[in-house]
Amino acid sequence: MAKFSMKSPAKINIFLKVTGTRGSYHEILSRFIRLPNLYDQICFESEICRELTIEGNFSCTRENNSIYRAYVALLKRISEPQKVKTFFKNYKIVVDKHIPECGGLGGGPSNAATFLRMTNDICRLGLSKDELASIGSFIGADVSFFIYDIESANVKGIGEVVEEFNDDLPRLNICTPKINCNTAKVYAHFRQFCYNPDVTSYDVELADMKSSDILLSLPCKEANDLCEPTLALYPEMENYLKNEWFMSGSGSTVFCIDNNKTNRCAEI
């Protein structure tokens, strides 16, 4: 049976600062680092399909799935959409999920980006990474980072500006508590109760600092502007943000530098 496969990796936010708003979106400055050992596996497997078929352990409907949304966005923005439609009448999409949902690890955006990269290569669409990232911007804020397939980057705007960063990548311990932190609700709470457009809430020097140095010099609540609204909405997260522990994105994933101490979370 013909089969194509690619890893769809997770990411961590070392720091996250909200720098402004753009309509209903929030502009950010954040350091993304890719987690090479935590990933979903996306496969295109030969099978006759009446419509786009996505198999996997998802909690959302097909129409809300990031892969489906990437498929729709791609068809609207290429000159030969029939080539892609024909391919997926003969192949189904199978996702072996390992990245926890609603954990701030970018599983959905990563799946969308991996789908776009695979489809571009297999269907020989000839799109550049910049063109794929432009399509990805219509799907979600973090898609562009995964399109460029880099280890570390400063991400700006609403996620569409990705600047590769020569980093000192820390070894991390990572844990995702079973707390469903809703990103939209966290940002809405931030905008209503925490955001002050007259105050610059970030230090521009963060963008020039190595990730290890940031984690060794800042507490979580200073590194991530979303800590305050997340804790307000999900106070049980306080149990996981002690001492040297940090939060990725809007949660619930927390992480710390692996310093060979006994930690409560397994290393990934």
N, C-alpha and C positions, 0 to 999 in steps of 0.2 A: 504494500500500500504506500503510495507516494505521501511524503510527510516533510514539512518544513518546520523548524523549531528555533526559538531564540529566547534567551533569558530576559526577564523584565525586572530590573533591580529596584530596591527600595532606596530611600534617601533619608538623611537626618538634617535638621536645621540646627547648626551650631549656635547661631544667634538669629534673631528676627526682630527688626524694627519697623514699625509702621511710620512711613514718611509723609503720607498725604492720602487724599482720596481722589478718585476719578469716577464721577457718577456714582454708581452703586458699588464700585470696586474700591479696594484699598491698595495704595502703592506701598511697596516694601523695600527694604534693604536687608538681605539675608545671605548667610553662607550655607550653601547646600553641599553636602558631601554624599557621594554614592556609597551604598553598602553592598559590596560585591558578593557577600555570602548570605544575603537575604534577598530572595527573588522569587517571582512567579515564573512559570515556564509556559510560553505561548506556542502552540502548535497549529499549523494548518494541515488538516488531515483529509485525504481524498474521500469524498462522499457526495452523492448527488443531493443537492439542497434546493428547495423551492424558494427559499428566502435566506437572507444572511442568518447563519446559525452559530450561536455562541454557547458553548457548554462550559460550565464551571460553577464553583460554589460561591455564587453572588447573592447578596441580599437585596439587590435592586431589580427592577424590571429591565427587559432588553432595551427599551427605548431610553432608559436612564443610564445604561451601561456606557462607560467611557469609550469602549471599543466600538460600540454601535454609533455613538456620536462622532467618533473619528471617521468611521466609514461614510457617514452622511456628509460630513464636512469635506472629506476628500473628493467625493463624487461631484460636489458643487464647484470645485476649484481646479479640476484638471480637464484637459481637452478631449481625453478619451475615456469617459466614465464607463462605457460599455465594456472595455477591456477588464476593468475591475469587477463589474457586475458578473461577467461571464466566468471569471476565475472563481468567485465565491458561490456560483451555482454548482461548482464541482469540488469545492473544499469547504469544510466546516472549521470553525475556530474552537480550539479546546484549550482552556486555561487551567493549569494546575496551580491553585492558589496557596501561597505560603505567607504572603505579606498580610498582616492583620488589617481589617477594614477599620476606618474611623480612628486610626492611630497616629496620624500625622506623619506617615511614612511614604506617602505619595504613590500608593499602589494603583489607584485609578489612573492618574496622569501617566504613570510609567507604562501601564498596559496600553493606553492610547498611543503613546509615542512608539512603543515597540511594534504595535500593529502598523502604524504609518511607515516605519522604517522597513519592516518586512514586506509590506505590500508594494512599496516603492521599488525595492530590489527585485522581488519575484515577478512583478508585472512590468518591470523595466519602464517605469514612468519617467525616469530621468530627472527627478526633482532634487534640488540641492538641499542641504540641511537647513539653510535659511528659509527656503520655500516650505519645507516640512514644518519648521518652527512657526511660520506664519499661519499655516493651517491649524497647527496645534493651539495657537492663541485663541481660536474660536471655541476650543473644547474646555480648557482649564488653565489656571495660572501657572502650574508647575510643569506642563507638558514640554515646554521648550528646553528645560534643563536636560530632560531625558533624551530628547532628540539629538542633542550635541554629544551625548555619550562621553562625558568627561568626569573625572574623579571629584573635582572640587571647583566651585564657582561662586562668585558674588552675583546674586540675582536681584534685579531691580525692577522698577516700574510695577506692573501687575504680573510680573513673572516672565515678560517677553524679552527683557534685557539680561543676557547671560554672559558673564565675563569670566573666562577660565582663570583660576587662581593657583599659583605655585605654592602648594600647601605642605605643611608637616602634618600628615594625617594621623590623628590619634587612634590608639587601640581602645575600643569602647566596649563597655558592658551595656546591654540594652534590654529593656523590659517594657511590655505593652500590657498594662492593667486592663481588665475587662470592664472598662468604663467607656461608654459610647459618647465621645466628645464631638458635638456637632459643630463643624467649622463655621457654618453660616451664622449660627446662634452666637458663637464666641466673637466673631467679628462685629456682629450687630450690637452686642453688649459693649464691646470696646468703643464703637463709634458713639454710642449713647452716653456712656458713663466715664470713659477714660481718655478719649481723644480730645486734644486741644490743638487746633490748627495754628495757634500763635506760639506754640512751644516746639522747638526742635528736640525730639525725644531720643535722638541717637547721636553717637559719637562717630564722626566720619572716619576716625582712625581704626574702627573695627574692621573696615574693609581691607586694611593693609596688614592686619594682625594674623599670624598663623592660628589655626583652629585650636591647637594645643594651648597656646598662650591665652586665648580668650577663655577657655574652660578653666584655666588655672588662676585667672585674675578677676573674673566676674561671678557673682552669684546668679542663680537662675532668673530671678525677677528683674535683674538689670539686663541680662542677655536677651530675654524674650518678652516683648511687650504684651504678648497674649497670655502670659502667666496670670496676671490679675483678673481678666475676665473669665478665663477658664476656671480658676479657683472659686470665683463668685458663683458660677453656674454649676460647678462640680466640686464641691468642697472636699469630697473624699480624695481628690487628687493630692491634697496636702500631705497625705500619708506617704506619698511617693517622691516628694520633692524636699527631701532632707539633705542637709550638708552639701555634698558635692554633686548632687543629682540635678540634671537639667531636663527641660521638656522640649520635645520636637514639635514645631508648628503650634497647632491648637490642641495638642495632646491626642490620645492619652499616653503615647510612648514617652518614656523617660530614659535617660542614659547618663553615664559618667565615664571618666577615663579609667581604664583598667590599670590599676596600680598594684596588682598582685595581692590585694586584700580579699577577704572573703566577702563576696557580695551576694545579695538575695536574688540577683537576676543572672540567668545564664548568658554567657558570651555568645554573640552571633558573629 
